[in-house]
Amino acid sequence: MSLGWLIVGGGIHGVHVAARLIGEGRVPPDQVQILDPEPALLARWRLRSQAIGMRHLRSPSVHHLGLDPLGLHAFAEDRWGGVRGLFAPPYDRPALSLFDTHCDAVMESYDLPGLHLRGKAASCAIMEDGVQVQLLDGPRVAADRVVLAVGPPEQLKLPSWASGFEDRVHHVFQPGFTDWPLKAQSVAVVGGGISAAQVALRLVDEGHEVHLISRHEFREHQFDSDPGWLGPKYMRGFARERGLDRRRQMITEARNRGSVPPDILRELMSSIRGGGIKLLRGEVSGLLSTGQMLDIELSSGDRRSVDTILLATGFGSERPGGALVDGLIRDEGLPCSACGFPIVDENLRWHPRVYVTGALAELVLGPTGRNIAGARRSAERILRSLGHRSQSEAVASGAPRATP
Ligand SMILES: Cc1cc2nc3c(=O)[nH]c(=O)nc-3n(C[C@H](O)[C@H](O)[C@H](O)COP(=O)(O)OP(=O)(O)OC[C@H]3O[C@@H](n4cnc5c(N)ncnc54)[C@H](O)[C@@H]3O)c2cc1C
């Protein structure tokens, strides 16, 4: 018997799609596998969220990996007998520890770790009776359908001045980054968004001398795009728009790039005012290594000598999926728009046997497509293609719910 569903990518999106297929789509667990090279599902999410010292999610409590949108609250009540201290105002944003514990519970309830196949998909060939996925340095896996849940672009934005200093200038999301400063030292954090702010706060808490270098004023926004993009307020107009170039433009304009939510900004400003974090405005214009120290020169003329530089400069904006997706376009002729991203149907089918989620599906999902909300909407659309109505849709229509 061939495999029904191969989900390529075991991050936030892949895990949620798997839970929905099994929990709502009634797909037998032995018909699902999740392919990911990491040692455990959600490994990348966990490394990144922990690296920046994130305490609460930016998104509200209904955005999680379980089926029932209200399930995270119910889970907290069941496990801890209450929700005190587990959600932060505004919008009931869950503590990272709660979110992660709930992810574990969701994964266990569908035995998802048991469905994890360790490996990286190198290429995909679409046959008449299924899809053959060739693993990098491994065998081929055949499945009736494939879901590409490969995440946002992996390429990190690395400033050109950092090249040649790879041993002492690290991006906080660099795979395998383990050089987090341990003994007290002077650290420059480069970036002006939520990650830079959280990294600077974590470092100052840990007793380091912290210089935060931002080339722009802080941009205060609760979310990374207006919440109107989560529902019909803006999505109706987006869906009505037939021009994909215009949709790309709407996505770009909607994103609050490099922004910081009010609570973190308050903490940051309080530390800056209190002399904890030292704020420098400007572009880094030069970097020199002088013995043990790194001498930074800014466009403003300011200079600083530090032991370490940490970059929180975000990710590139190219199409995710690398050679795997390139191959599907080149060899299978799957269509993409001028911006290079897949042209998919309303149920995220790039081909009757190939679905995409997250960033790859954002020309349908809109600016929140990469987020946890985007994972939920991806799964809903995939289930809809199978003729199922999801719990979110059922809740919206007042029908009774089931957990988890
Ligand atoms: C620090 C941080 C905080 C965030 N906070 C929030 C928040 O509060 N709320 C919110 O909604 N969103 C948040 N986001 C955004 C978003 O939810 C995450 O980026 C999310 O992890 C995206 O999920 P994903 O599954 O698409 O990608 P990932 O979590 O990156 O997972 C993709 C997986 O695909 C695997 N993969 C890639 N290519 C292949 C291949 N060829 N073969 C097999 N496997 C492959 C990778 O190994 C990886 O495990 C945050 C992001 C970051 C970085």
Ligand as a Chemical Component Dictionary entry (heavy atoms), coordinates in Angstrom:
data_LIG
# 
_chem_comp.id                   LIG 
_chem_comp.type                 NON-POLYMER 
_chem_comp.pdbx_formal_charge   0 
_chem_comp.three_letter_code    LIG 
# 
loop_
_chem_comp_atom.comp_id 
_chem_comp_atom.atom_id 
_chem_comp_atom.alt_atom_id 
_chem_comp_atom.type_symbol 
_chem_comp_atom.charge 
_chem_comp_atom.model_Cartn_x 
_chem_comp_atom.model_Cartn_y 
_chem_comp_atom.model_Cartn_z 
_chem_comp_atom.pdbx_ordinal 
LIG C1  C1  C 0 11.426 33.961 16.525 1  
LIG C2  C2  C 0 10.123 33.873 15.812 2  
LIG C3  C3  C 0 8.948  34.187 16.475 3  
LIG C4  C4  C 0 7.721  34.097 15.807 4  
LIG N1  N1  N 0 6.597  34.371 16.503 5  
LIG C5  C5  C 0 5.402  34.201 15.915 6  
LIG C6  C6  C 0 4.181  34.405 16.646 7  
LIG O1  O1  O 0 4.177  34.784 17.809 8  
LIG N2  N2  N 0 3.011  34.154 16.000 9  
LIG C7  C7  C 0 2.956  33.748 14.701 10 
LIG O2  O2  O 0 1.873  33.528 14.171 11 
LIG N3  N3  N 0 4.083  33.577 13.981 12 
LIG C8  C8  C 0 5.303  33.781 14.558 13 
LIG N4  N4  N 0 6.451  33.582 13.829 14 
LIG C9  C9  C 0 6.340  33.274 12.374 15 
LIG C10 C10 C 0 5.981  31.808 11.982 16 
LIG O3  O3  O 0 4.956  31.282 12.750 17 
LIG C11 C11 C 0 7.162  30.933 11.973 18 
LIG O4  O4  O 0 8.139  31.401 11.066 19 
LIG C12 C12 C 0 6.821  29.447 11.656 20 
LIG O5  O5  O 0 7.863  28.713 12.215 21 
LIG C13 C13 C 0 6.657  29.087 10.174 22 
LIG O6  O6  O 0 6.353  27.714 10.127 23 
LIG P1  P1  P 0 6.786  26.772 8.918  24 
LIG O7  O7  O 0 6.365  25.403 9.246  25 
LIG O8  O8  O 0 6.306  27.396 7.669  26 
LIG O9  O9  O 0 8.368  26.913 8.889  27 
LIG P2  P2  P 0 9.485  26.287 9.851  28 
LIG O10 O10 O 0 9.053  26.327 11.265 29 
LIG O11 O11 O 0 10.741 26.997 9.459  30 
LIG O12 O12 O 0 9.572  24.776 9.399  31 
LIG C14 C14 C 0 9.902  24.382 8.104  32 
LIG C15 C15 C 0 10.477 23.001 8.199  33 
LIG O13 O13 O 0 10.655 22.510 6.882  34 
LIG C16 C16 C 0 11.835 21.740 6.839  35 
LIG N5  N5  N 0 12.282 21.668 5.452  36 
LIG C17 C17 C 0 12.657 22.687 4.639  37 
LIG N6  N6  N 0 13.013 22.206 3.428  38 
LIG C18 C18 C 0 12.853 20.858 3.475  39 
LIG C19 C19 C 0 13.059 19.808 2.541  40 
LIG N7  N7  N 0 13.493 20.036 1.306  41 
LIG N8  N8  N 0 12.804 18.528 2.931  42 
LIG C20 C20 C 0 12.334 18.270 4.185  43 
LIG N9  N9  N 0 12.127 19.237 5.107  44 
LIG C21 C21 C 0 12.376 20.516 4.762  45 
LIG C22 C22 C 0 12.783 22.472 7.766  46 
LIG O14 O14 O 0 13.803 21.613 8.244  47 
LIG C23 C23 C 0 11.848 22.951 8.869  48 
LIG O15 O15 O 0 11.819 22.071 9.953  49 
LIG C24 C24 C 0 7.680  33.697 14.460 50 
LIG C25 C25 C 0 8.872  33.403 13.790 51 
LIG C26 C26 C 0 10.076 33.488 14.458 52 
LIG C27 C27 C 0 11.347 33.161 13.711 53 
# 
loop_
_chem_comp_bond.comp_id 
_chem_comp_bond.atom_id_1 
_chem_comp_bond.atom_id_2 
_chem_comp_bond.value_order 
_chem_comp_bond.pdbx_ordinal 
LIG C1  C2  SING 1  
LIG C2  C3  SING 2  
LIG C2  C26 DOUB 3  
LIG C3  C4  DOUB 4  
LIG C4  N1  SING 5  
LIG C4  C24 SING 6  
LIG N1  C5  DOUB 7  
LIG C5  C6  SING 8  
LIG C5  C8  SING 9  
LIG C6  O1  DOUB 10 
LIG C6  N2  SING 11 
LIG N2  C7  SING 12 
LIG C7  O2  DOUB 13 
LIG C7  N3  SING 14 
LIG N3  C8  DOUB 15 
LIG C8  N4  SING 16 
LIG N4  C9  SING 17 
LIG N4  C24 SING 18 
LIG C9  C10 SING 19 
LIG C10 O3  SING 20 
LIG C10 C11 SING 21 
LIG C11 O4  SING 22 
LIG C11 C12 SING 23 
LIG C12 O5  SING 24 
LIG C12 C13 SING 25 
LIG C13 O6  SING 26 
LIG O6  P1  SING 27 
LIG P1  O7  DOUB 28 
LIG P1  O8  SING 29 
LIG P1  O9  SING 30 
LIG O9  P2  SING 31 
LIG P2  O10 DOUB 32 
LIG P2  O11 SING 33 
LIG P2  O12 SING 34 
LIG O12 C14 SING 35 
LIG C14 C15 SING 36 
LIG C15 O13 SING 37 
LIG C15 C23 SING 38 
LIG O13 C16 SING 39 
LIG C16 N5  SING 40 
LIG C16 C22 SING 41 
LIG N5  C17 SING 42 
LIG N5  C21 SING 43 
LIG C17 N6  DOUB 44 
LIG N6  C18 SING 45 
LIG C18 C19 SING 46 
LIG C18 C21 DOUB 47 
LIG C19 N7  SING 48 
LIG C19 N8  DOUB 49 
LIG N8  C20 SING 50 
LIG C20 N9  DOUB 51 
LIG N9  C21 SING 52 
LIG C22 O14 SING 53 
LIG C22 C23 SING 54 
LIG C23 O15 SING 55 
LIG C24 C25 DOUB 56 
LIG C25 C26 SING 57 
LIG C26 C27 SING 58 
# 
